[in-house]
Amino acid sequence: MKFDVCSVGSALVDFTFNIDKEYEKNLIKYGIPKGSMTLIEREEQEALINELMEMGKTPDKACGGSGTNSIVAASLFGAKCHMTCIVSDDDHGRFYIEDLSSNNVIHTNPPISSDISSGRCLVMVSDDAERTMCTNLGISTEFWTSDLDEDVIKASNYLFLEGYLVASPKGMEVCKKAIEVAKESGTKISISLSDPNIVNAFKNEIKTLLDMKCDLVFCNEDEALAYSEKGNILDAVQIFKEISPNFLITQGSSGCLGFDGKNEFNIPGIKVNAIDSNGAGDMFAGAVLYCITSGSSLEKGAIFGCYAASKVVGNVGPRLIKNEYLKIKNNFF
């Protein structure tokens, strides 16, 4: 079977809560940076979820993880997609796999019988639409090179890696092996830097992957500045030209900067009433991957990516209902 995109990433089930300014004071008390992703222990995460539920809040539950959100978007726009990840044989793991299948994403790793639970991400959305994530990777910390399906990578047009994987030594080895297989088979390699905290904490690991010459890099402005160690985005763009032949730097409501190997381009943002920024970058990447595997240019893909991302931020959670993806696609093309 041939695939347009195969993704390698952490399988997580998202628990999304809305929080107000008063609860944001708790984030400061707990040492959780607003607007970023923090890795926490299962017990700490459970305590936070229980605290929010005791306040009368009900979470929105969805199959998540950055790579998952992107691959689901690409699939629902029309790409043939595969997701490589691992889950435990528990309620959350079964929910995750069922959700992937319902979104037409192929997944070939069976659930693992383990005392370690499936990964989970607590997403807290503030009144200003900023999202703060507390992630427990669970069984994803055991993700290993033997879990990769090399034949899938070889049969894909693009490999998409999420930068979050570098947070564990095993995940780092998975990324390196996936890149090696892709290079041997002529599969193009794309990677997302995922989060500024990840870039700051694991810069050497990310540099190792980028030095393996990825074909396309996705990042946002904060991640680009963190990686380049520059004070302004235009200087960061020059650094990224030395790193990858193609890259896209999203700037929230301001749009996107990009380079396609020959030309720089600046895509203006689309002004919308943002409710939840969670998933905007993932939607952007999925939309771009759909476009470029369908024969569109990177610039056209970036325009579509900004358009698609503007739709998801008006919604709570990282995804839209299925028929919305077709509407977005038909309204754009």
N, C-alpha and C positions, 0 to 999 in steps of 0.2 A: 504493500500500500504506500502511495506517495502522500506527502504532507507539504502544505505550504509553510507551516511554522510548527516547530516542536519547542516546547518550553521546559526548562528545568528549574525547579524552585521548591520552596517550602509550602507544604499543604497546611493551611490554617482554617479554622472556622472563626469568622468574625462575630463578635458580640458588640453591637453598636448602641451606645447610649447618648442622648443629648444631655449636656451639662450647662449650668449657668455660671455667671461670674463668681457667685458665692462658692460653688464647688471648685472653681479654679484655684481658690486659696488652699484647698486640700492638696492639689497637685504640687504647689510650692512646698507645703509641709512635708509631703512624701518624697520630695526631691525628684519629681517627674517633670522634665522640661516640656512646656506646652509647645505643640506643633511638631514634635519629633517622635521617633520610635525608640522605646526603651525596652531592653530585654529584662524580664523579671522572672522570679521563681513561680512555680505553679501556685503555691500557697499564698503568695502576695497577690497574685492575679485573682485568685478565688476570693480573697478578702475584699478586694476592690469591687468585684462584681456583686458580692453579697451586700456591701455597703450601699451601692447604687440601687439595688433591688429593694432594700429595706426603706429607701427613700420614696418608693412607689414607682420607680422607673422600670420600664419593660424593654429589654434589648431586642433589636432587630438582628436576627441570626442569618448568616449567609456563608457559603463556601468562599474562602478568601485566600489571601496570600497575594503578593504583588504580581508574580508571574501568572498565577491562576486568573486574576482579574483581567490581565492583558490578553491572555489566550482565549478566555471566554468572549471578550469583546471581539477579537479577530474572528473567532468562530461564528458568532452571531451576525457579523457583517458579511460572512460568506466564505471565509478561508477554511481549509481543511487542516485541523489542528490536533496536536497530541500534547499531553501534559505528563511529565515524569516527576514523580514525587512519592513519598511514602506516608501512610497513615496506619494507626493501630486498628485492630478489629474491635472498635468500641462505637458508641453511639455517634460521636462526632466524626470518626473516620468513615463510618458508613454513610452518614449524611453528606460528607464531602464528596465521596465517589458518586453517589446518586445525583448530586447537583451537577457535577462535571458531565455525567452522561446525559442529563436532561438538557444540557447546553451544547450537545453534539461535539464534545471534546473527548477524544479517545484517551483511555488510561489503561495501562497494561500491568501495573504493579498491584498484586493482591494485597489486601489488608494483612498486617502483621500481628500475630498473637504476642502481646508484650505487656509487662507491668507498667510500661511508660505510655501515657495517654497521647492521643493525637494532639497536634499543635492547635493553639487557640490565640486569638488576638483580641484584646479589649480595645475598642475604638471609642474615644470620648470626643463628641463634636460640640464645640463651643458656640455661643450665640453669633460670633463673627465668622462662622463656617470653618474655622481652623480645626484640624483633627489631631488628637494626641493619642498615640498608640502604645499599649503595654503588651508585649508579646512573650508568650511562653512557647518555645519551639517544640516541646514535647518530643515525640518520636523522630521528628525531623532532624534532631541532632545526631541521629544514627544513620542518616542518609549517606550512602557510600557508593563508590564507583561501580560496585557489582549491581546496584539498582538501576544503572543506566541501561537503556536498550539501544545499543550502538546501531542496530539496523534502522531504527527510527530516525536517528540523527542523520545517517547516511541517505535516507530516503526523503529528507526534508530540504526545502529551498533555504529556509532560515532556521538557525538555532537561536533561541532567546533565553538569556540567563538573567536572573535577578541578583543584584548585588548583595542582597541580604544573606546569601549563602556563605559569603566569606566570613561571617560571624562565628562559624564553627570550623575547626581544622578539617573535619571530614567533608564539610560542604565545600571548602576551598579545593580539596582534591577532586571532588566531583566536577567542579567547574573546569579545572585544568584538563581532566580527562575528556570531558565533553568537547572542549575546544580542540584538543588534539584529534579526536575522531572526526570532527567537522572539517578540520583543515585537510585531513587525509582524503576526505570524500568530496571536497569542493562545496560543502555546505557553508553558506555565509553565516557569520557570527554577529549577533547583536547582544548588547548588554545594557542593563539599567543600573545606575549607581545607587538607586533606591532611597537613600536618606542621608542627610548631612552628618548625622551622628555616626552612621556606618563609615562614611568617607573619612571622618576624623579619627575614628578608632581603629580602622583597618586599612589605612591608606597604602601600606606596603603590599598587602594582599591584593588590593584593587589594582595597584600599579603592575604587579606580576601578571595579572590577567590582561590588562591593556597592552602590556609589552608583548603579549602573544599575538598582537595585531588583529583586534576585532574590526569587523567591517562597518559597524554602526553602533554609536554610543548614544544612549538616552540619559539625560540628567536634567535637574532643574537648576535655577540660578544659584541657589545656596550650595548645592552639591558641586557645581562647576567652580565656584569661588573657593570652596573648601579644598577641592582637589588641586586646583592650580595655585593656591596660596596667593592669589591676586586680590587687589582691592576693588577692581571694577570689572564688569562683565566683558568689556571689549578686549581687555588684556587676557582674560581667561579664554576667549575665543581663539586668540593666537596660539595659546598653549595647546588647546584641543586640536588645532590643525596639525600639530606635530604628533598627536597621539593616535588619531583615527582618520581615515579618508572621508568618513561621513559622520556627522553628529548633529544632535538636536538638543537645544537648551531651552526648556520651557520657562516662562516668566509669569505664570499665573494669569491674571486678567490682562496682562500686557502682551500676551501672545508667545512667540517663540523665535529664537535665533537658530539658524541652521547653516550647514556647509555640506555640499554634495561632492566634494573632491575638486570642484572647479570654481563654483560660485557661492558666495555668502548670500543668505536671504533673511529677511525679517518679516515674520508673519504677524500682523496686528491681532490683538486679542478681541474677544467678543464680550461686550458688557452684558452681564446677566445678574440677577439677584441670587447670589450664592447662598445656599443653605448648608451645604456640607462639601468640603473640599476633598474628603476621603475618596480615593479612586480616580481623581482627575488625571493624574500622571499615568496611571495604569490604563485608563480608557484611551488616552492620547497614544500611548505606545501600541495598544492593540489596533487602533484605527490606522496608524502609520504602517504597521506590519501587514494589515490586510491590503492596503493600497499598493505597497511596493511589491508584494507577491502577486498582485493582479496586473502588474505592468505599468503602474503610475510612477511618476518621478518622486524623489524624496520631498521636493518642495510641495508638490500636490498632496502628498501624504501628510505633510505637516499642516497644511491648510485644513484638510479633513480632520486631522487629529485635534486641532484647536476647536473646530466646530463641534466635534463629538464630545470633547471634554466640557464644553460650555453647557451641554445638555445634562451631564451627570452631576454637576455641582448644584443644580437646582433640585436635586433629589437626595433623600437621606440614604446613606449607604453607598458602596462602591459600584453598584450596578443599577441598571434600569430593567423594567420588565421586558420580556423578550421581543414583543412586537415593536417596541420603541427603536430598536437597533435598525430594523428594516425601514422604519419611517425616516430615521436620521440619514441613512444611506440614500434612500430615494429622493429626499428633499435636497441633498447635496449634489448628487450626480445628475 
